[in-house]
Amino acid sequence: MPSTWPSFGDAADPEMAKRLFDALVVEAKGLDVPVVTGRFGASMNASLVNAGPVTILLDTKRSI
């Protein structure tokens, strides 16, 4: 596998990752960014249909 592929091989241990994640959530909420979280480390099912290498979320209910 090429070394440029995404990998969790160098990921932080779960306890450190949880602290980093919680700090990120606090910072985002401090910027008045809408934040929704679930249970850290829980399994989840996600589905996405994507036709390219980039996904951009467009919020059509919010004007700039």
C-alpha angles and dihedrals in degrees: 000000000000114000091235093068118105112264140168090215093110096036121136118259113269096259094051091042090054092051091049092047092049090049090051091051091051092049093048092049088049088058090055091248115152105251128188121178137180130195111316112244095010121140115253139178116230131179130197134166110203130172097194147025094272131059119198120188112217118197104205093182092064124070125206 
